[in-house]
Amino acid sequence: SPRNINTFVQTQLGDENFVHSYLLNLGNNGFLPPAVDGDMELLTPEVTPGGELKFKATFVNLTAEPQSFFYATIVKRAAHQKMMIKPEIMVLAANETRIVEKTHVVPTDMRPGEYIYEGYIRDPEDSSLLDYDQFTFTVLP
């Protein structure tokens, strides 16, 4: 079977960046949808230092075969301030949808302000981007 290569197109609309990923099938030069889809829903839009940031992550295997992937997250406040949360390897059965509630304790020394939480789903073999989502939360004084 032909090898799939992940390519992505990034567009900017106003202040929001949207990343769309597609798998390019070299066998027929056509575009195929990614094998795994992921979405995040913020449950605590405002947190205090030492409090808990909660969100719900939904992962969907869009194929009839098991799929494995890395799920990595990054929290950032400004272009030069980033904190990566430990990546996870996940495996979904054929056509499986998995909903996971995640909780992170906000460090007690985290500065007040608005932060962006980004989630990336990547292929475990070549780290190509399969899907991306983000939300914004606020750390209160």
N, C-alpha and C positions, 0 to 999 in steps of 0.2 A: 504494500500500500504506500502511497506517496507520503513523504514527510511533511508535516504541518509546521510552518514557521509563523511565529507570532509577530504581528506588526501592530502598531497603534498610531492613532491619529489624535493629536491634541489640538483642541480649538479653544479660543478664549472668547468669552461673551461677557462684557462688562468687567466686573471684578472677580467673577467666578471662572475657575478653570474646570473644564470637563474633559476627562480622558475616556476615549472610546477605544476598545480593543477588538481586534478582529484576527481570526486565524486565516492565513493565506494558504490555500491548498495548491501546491505546485502541480498536482496532477491535472487539474482542469483550469488553473488560473482563476478560480472563482473564490469568493469570500464565504467562509463558514462562520457561524457564530461561535463564541468561546464555549468551552466544555463546561465551565463552572461560572455561576453568577452569584454575586454577593451583595448584600445590602445591610446598612446599619441604621438603627433607629435609636436616637438619644432618649434616655429615660429621665436623666437629671441634668437639665440645661444649666443650672447654677449649683456650684459646690463651694465648700469652704476648705481651706487647707486642713488636712487630716480627715476630711469627709470622703464619701464614696462617689465616684463617677460610675454611672450604670448605663448600659446600652444593650440593645438586643441585636444580634447578628444573625442574618439568615443566609444560608448557603444552599444553592440548588445545583444538583448535577443535571445538566441539560442533555445528557447522553444515556444510552442504554447499556453503558459499560461502567465499571467502577472507575472513579477518578481520584487521584491524590494531588494535593497542592499545598503550598506554603501560604499561611495567612500571617502577614506582618502588619504591624501598626506603628505609626509615628505620631507623636504629639509635638506641635510646634507653635511658638508664639510669634516669632519673627523669622526672617530668612536665615538668621545665623543661630537660632536657638531651637534645637531639635532634640527629642528624646525618643529613642526607639524602645518599644515594648517587646518583650521576648517573642520571636516568631514561633508559630505552631505549625506542625505538619498535620494535615487532616486527610481522611479518606472518606469519600461518600460512595455508598452503593449505587447501583444503576438507578437512575431517576429519583434518587433520594433528595428530600428537602430536610435540612437540619436547622433548627432555631436554637440559638445558644444565648443565654443572658450572661453578660460579662460585667465584672465589677473590678475597678481599680481604686486603690486608696490613693488619694491625692497627697503628695508629699507635704509635710507641715511647713516647709520653707518655700513652697511654690508661690511666686508673685501673683498678686491679684491682676486680673485682666482677661482678655478674650484669647482663647486657644483654638487651634484647629486640630482635630483628630482625624487622621487619614488611615484607611484600611486598604491593603493591597493583597490581591490573590495572584500568586505567581506559580508557574510551572516548576515542579521540583527538579526537572532534568536540566533545563537551560535558563531558569529564572525569568523567562519571558512573562510579561504582564498579561493576565487573563481578565482581571476586572479591578475596579477601583471605586471607592466611595469615601465620603467625608462628612463630618458635621462640626459645628462650632459650639463650644461651651464656655462658660464664664467662671473664673475663680474669683470668689468674693473676698473682701478683706477680712 
